[in-house]
Amino acid sequence: MLLEGLETLLVLSKEKTMSRTGALLYISQSAVSKRIANLEQKLGKKLIVPAGRHIKLTADAEQLIANIEPTFNELRGLMFDQQTLEDHTPIRLDCSETLVAGYINQVIGEYRKLDPHFTITTNHTPRIIDNVKSGRATIGFCAGHLSANHGLLAFHLCDEPFLIVSHQPLTTLPSELITNDLVNTANTYQSSILAKLGIHPMMQMDSYTAAAQLALGDTAPALVPLSVVQTLRIDAKYCFDFPQLAQLTRPIHICVRANTYRSTRVKRWIETIAGTVPTATLTP
């Protein structure tokens, strides 16, 4: 019961709502509330307080999470390593949304005929890494830089180029760009490169699709990965490349726990994903 409460608190700390937490844990909203209440009673501490439609962590909750989250996730991962991936065992592939749309959308239907026991979820790269480390996801398909100490087996597939999407013709690099969220640790590397190029990130979106659509609507030019440009079928007259952008790329990786990679099914999945990415090389 204590472990259930801790897991629920960890999910709630990221999702901020009881309903979303319940959906991720496959339990009801009332069950989420009950688990948190039981944990508070067990610890003798108040852990959450209402904040409009969301919840806010107390200082005690934040301290508890800081202390237990790394160990808890590693414990979950070690427990996951003990499982045997049979032919019918569900495999969860956790991906960047843009990589689903840009690379694997065409192969999933055919692959499902070979191995129907899988599910796909979408997340940002830091969450994908956490999910694979803890065993909540079997395989991660990530876009952007990985943290230095992620502790996973990672295959670097390619470095995807960026283009500038602009409604207005461009002959030189713009001084401002709409970018994706640079607070996201997978994207923060872009900040220093943009600064060296003298480009100010004037808006930061949570979606490259949103950034591209704003650019096409003549709000401002946007920095958009090639796969997103191709997925949205943006006309070439709105896409601009400059030699200075060569240093600005988006790394694409597949991540998996080392023990999980021993599974023939997992290896087959990884090879299928890698085969959809141009110039992919399975080199850890």
C-alpha positions as CSV (number, residue, x, y, z in Angstrom):
1,M,0.0,0.0,0.0
2,L,2.9,2.4,0.8
3,L,4.5,1.8,-2.6
4,E,1.1,2.4,-4.3
5,G,0.8,5.7,-2.5
6,L,4.4,6.8,-3.4
7,E,3.9,5.8,-7.1
8,T,0.6,7.8,-7.1
9,L,2.3,10.8,-5.6
10,L,5.1,10.7,-8.1
11,V,2.7,10.6,-11.1
12,L,0.5,13.3,-9.5
13,S,3.5,15.6,-9.0
14,K,3.9,15.6,-12.8
15,E,0.3,15.5,-14.0
16,K,-1.0,18.0,-11.5
17,T,-4.6,16.7,-11.7
18,M,-6.3,13.7,-10.0
19,S,-8.1,12.8,-13.3
20,R,-5.0,12.6,-15.4
21,T,-3.1,10.7,-12.7
22,G,-6.0,8.2,-12.5
23,A,-6.0,7.7,-16.3
24,L,-2.2,7.0,-16.4
25,L,-2.5,4.6,-13.5
26,Y,-5.7,3.0,-14.8
27,I,-7.6,3.7,-11.6
28,S,-10.5,6.1,-10.7
29,Q,-10.0,9.6,-9.6
30,S,-11.5,8.7,-6.2
31,A,-8.9,5.9,-5.9
32,V,-6.1,8.5,-6.5
33,S,-7.5,10.6,-3.7
34,K,-7.8,7.6,-1.4
35,R,-4.2,6.6,-2.1
36,I,-2.9,10.1,-1.3
37,A,-5.0,10.4,1.8
38,N,-3.7,7.0,3.1
39,L,-0.1,8.1,2.3
40,E,-0.6,11.3,4.2
41,Q,-2.0,9.4,7.2
42,K,0.9,6.9,7.1
43,L,3.5,9.7,7.0
44,G,1.7,12.2,9.2
45,K,2.2,15.0,6.7
46,K,0.1,17.0,4.4
47,L,1.3,16.4,0.8
48,I,-1.0,18.2,-1.5
49,V,-3.3,21.3,-1.5
50,P,-5.9,22.4,-4.1
51,A,-4.8,25.0,-6.6
52,G,-7.9,25.7,-8.8
53,R,-8.4,22.7,-11.1
54,H,-5.0,21.4,-10.2
55,I,-3.1,20.4,-7.1
56,K,0.0,21.9,-5.6
57,L,2.7,20.0,-3.7
58,T,3.5,21.0,-0.2
59,A,7.1,21.5,0.8
60,D,7.0,18.1,2.6
61,A,5.9,16.4,-0.6
62,E,8.6,18.1,-2.7
63,Q,11.2,17.0,-0.2
64,L,9.8,13.4,-0.1
65,I,9.9,13.2,-3.9
66,A,13.4,14.5,-4.2
67,N,14.5,11.8,-1.7
68,I,12.7,8.8,-3.1
69,E,12.1,9.3,-6.8
70,P,15.5,8.2,-8.2
71,T,15.5,5.1,-6.0
72,F,11.8,4.3,-6.6
73,N,12.3,4.5,-10.4
74,E,15.4,2.3,-10.3
75,L,13.5,-0.2,-8.1
76,R,10.7,-0.3,-10.7
77,G,13.2,-0.8,-13.4
78,L,14.9,-3.7,-11.6
79,M,11.5,-5.3,-11.0
80,F,10.8,-4.9,-14.8
81,D,14.1,-6.6,-15.6
82,Q,12.8,-9.7,-13.8
83,Q,9.9,-10.1,-16.2
84,T,10.0,-12.4,-19.2
85,L,8.8,-10.8,-22.4
86,E,6.7,-13.6,-23.9
87,D,5.1,-13.4,-27.3
88,H,1.9,-12.0,-25.8
89,T,3.5,-9.7,-23.2
90,P,2.5,-6.1,-24.0
91,I,5.3,-3.9,-25.2
92,R,4.9,-0.1,-24.7
93,L,6.7,2.1,-27.2
94,D,7.0,5.7,-25.8
95,C,7.8,8.3,-28.5
96,S,8.1,11.9,-29.3
97,E,4.9,12.8,-31.1
98,T,6.8,14.3,-34.1
99,L,8.7,11.0,-34.5
100,V,5.4,9.0,-34.6
101,A,4.0,11.3,-37.3
102,G,7.3,11.8,-39.2
103,Y,8.8,8.3,-39.2
104,I,6.9,5.3,-37.9
105,N,3.2,6.1,-38.8
106,Q,3.6,4.2,-42.1
107,V,5.0,1.0,-40.6
108,I,2.9,0.5,-37.5
109,G,-0.1,-1.0,-39.3
110,E,1.9,-3.6,-41.1
111,Y,4.0,-4.4,-38.0
112,R,0.8,-4.9,-35.9
113,K,0.0,-8.0,-38.1
114,L,3.4,-9.5,-37.0
115,D,3.2,-8.5,-33.3
116,P,-0.2,-7.1,-32.2
117,H,0.7,-7.0,-28.5
118,F,2.0,-3.4,-28.3
119,T,0.9,0.1,-27.5
120,I,2.2,3.5,-28.4
121,T,2.3,6.5,-26.1
122,T,3.7,10.0,-26.8
123,N,5.7,12.1,-24.4
124,H,8.5,14.6,-24.3
125,T,12.0,13.1,-24.2
126,P,12.7,13.7,-20.5
127,R,9.5,11.8,-19.6
128,I,10.3,9.1,-22.1
129,I,13.7,8.5,-20.5
130,D,12.0,8.3,-17.0
131,N,9.4,5.9,-18.3
132,V,12.0,3.5,-19.9
133,K,14.3,3.7,-16.8
134,S,11.4,2.8,-14.5
135,G,10.0,0.0,-16.8
136,R,6.7,1.9,-17.5
137,A,7.8,1.9,-21.1
138,T,9.7,-0.9,-22.9
139,I,11.3,1.2,-25.7
140,G,11.9,4.9,-26.0
141,F,12.0,6.8,-29.4
142,C,13.5,10.2,-28.5
143,A,14.1,13.5,-30.2
144,G,16.7,16.0,-28.8
145,H,19.7,15.7,-26.5
146,L,19.7,13.0,-23.8
147,S,20.9,13.7,-20.3
148,A,24.5,12.6,-19.7
149,N,23.6,10.0,-17.0
150,H,20.4,8.4,-18.3
151,G,21.7,4.9,-17.6
152,L,20.1,3.3,-20.6
153,L,21.3,1.6,-23.8
154,A,20.9,4.3,-26.4
155,F,21.2,4.0,-30.1
156,H,21.9,7.2,-32.0
157,L,20.0,7.0,-35.3
158,C,20.7,10.3,-37.0
159,D,21.0,14.1,-36.5
160,E,17.9,15.6,-38.1
161,P,18.3,19.1,-39.7
162,F,16.2,22.1,-39.0
163,L,14.6,24.5,-41.5
164,I,13.2,27.9,-41.0
165,V,9.6,28.1,-42.0
166,S,8.5,31.6,-43.0
167,H,5.5,33.2,-44.8
168,Q,7.7,36.0,-46.0
169,P,10.8,35.3,-48.2
170,L,14.1,35.2,-46.3
171,T,17.5,36.1,-47.7
172,T,19.3,36.1,-44.4
173,L,18.9,34.6,-41.0
174,P,16.0,36.3,-39.1
175,S,16.8,38.0,-35.8
176,E,13.8,36.3,-34.1
177,L,12.3,32.9,-34.3
178,I,9.5,30.9,-32.9
179,T,11.0,27.8,-31.3
180,N,10.0,24.8,-29.4
181,D,10.1,24.8,-25.6
182,L,13.7,25.6,-24.7
183,V,13.1,24.8,-21.0
184,N,12.7,21.2,-22.0
185,T,16.1,19.7,-21.2
186,A,16.1,17.9,-24.5
187,N,16.0,21.3,-26.3
188,T,18.1,23.6,-24.1
189,Y,21.2,23.0,-26.2
190,Q,19.5,25.0,-28.9
191,S,19.6,28.2,-26.8
192,S,23.4,28.6,-26.9
193,I,23.5,28.0,-30.7
194,L,20.8,30.5,-31.4
195,A,22.5,33.0,-29.2
196,K,25.8,32.6,-31.2
197,L,23.8,33.2,-34.4
198,G,22.3,36.3,-32.9
199,I,18.7,34.9,-32.9
200,H,16.3,35.6,-30.2
201,P,13.6,32.9,-29.4
202,M,10.6,35.3,-29.4
203,M,8.0,32.6,-28.7
204,Q,8.4,29.1,-27.3
205,M,5.8,26.5,-28.2
206,D,5.1,23.0,-26.8
207,S,4.6,21.8,-30.4
208,Y,6.6,22.1,-33.6
209,T,3.4,21.9,-35.4
210,A,2.0,24.9,-33.6
211,A,5.3,26.8,-34.3
212,A,5.1,26.0,-38.0
213,Q,1.4,27.0,-38.3
214,L,2.2,30.3,-36.6
215,A,4.9,30.9,-39.1
216,L,2.7,30.1,-42.0
217,G,0.2,32.5,-40.6
218,D,2.8,35.2,-40.8
219,T,3.3,35.6,-37.1
220,A,7.1,35.2,-37.3
221,P,9.6,32.7,-38.8
222,A,9.8,29.3,-36.9
223,L,12.5,26.7,-36.4
224,V,11.1,23.4,-37.5
225,P,12.7,19.9,-37.9
226,L,12.7,18.5,-41.4
227,S,10.4,15.5,-40.5
228,V,7.7,18.0,-39.3
229,V,8.1,20.0,-42.5
230,Q,7.6,16.8,-44.5
231,T,4.7,15.6,-42.3
232,L,2.8,18.9,-42.7
233,R,3.7,19.0,-46.4
234,I,4.8,22.6,-46.1
235,D,5.5,24.0,-49.6
236,A,9.2,24.5,-50.4
237,K,8.6,28.2,-51.0
238,Y,8.0,28.7,-47.3
239,C,11.1,26.7,-46.2
240,F,14.6,28.2,-45.9
241,D,18.0,26.8,-45.2
242,F,21.2,28.6,-44.4
243,P,24.7,27.3,-44.0
244,Q,24.8,28.6,-40.4
245,L,22.0,26.2,-39.4
246,A,24.3,23.2,-40.1
247,Q,25.4,23.3,-36.5
248,L,21.8,23.1,-35.3
249,T,20.4,19.6,-35.5
250,R,18.0,17.4,-33.6
251,P,19.5,14.1,-32.4
252,I,17.2,11.0,-32.8
253,H,17.8,8.1,-30.4
254,I,16.2,4.8,-29.4
255,C,16.6,4.0,-25.7
256,V,16.0,0.7,-23.9
257,R,17.1,-1.0,-20.6
258,A,20.1,-3.2,-21.3
259,N,18.4,-6.3,-20.0
260,T,15.3,-5.6,-22.1
261,Y,17.4,-5.5,-25.2
262,R,18.1,-9.2,-24.8
263,S,14.5,-9.9,-26.0
264,T,14.2,-10.9,-29.6
265,R,10.9,-9.1,-29.9
266,V,12.5,-5.9,-28.6
267,K,15.4,-6.2,-31.0
268,R,13.0,-6.7,-33.9
269,W,11.0,-3.6,-32.8
270,I,14.2,-1.5,-32.6
271,E,15.4,-2.7,-36.0
272,T,12.0,-1.8,-37.5
273,I,12.0,1.7,-36.0
274,A,15.6,2.3,-37.1
275,G,14.8,1.2,-40.6
276,T,12.3,4.1,-40.9
277,V,14.9,6.8,-40.0
278,P,17.2,8.0,-42.9
279,T,20.9,7.1,-42.4
280,A,20.0,5.2,-39.2
281,T,22.9,3.3,-37.6
282,L,22.5,1.0,-34.6
283,T,25.5,2.1,-32.8
284,P,25.2,2.6,-29.0
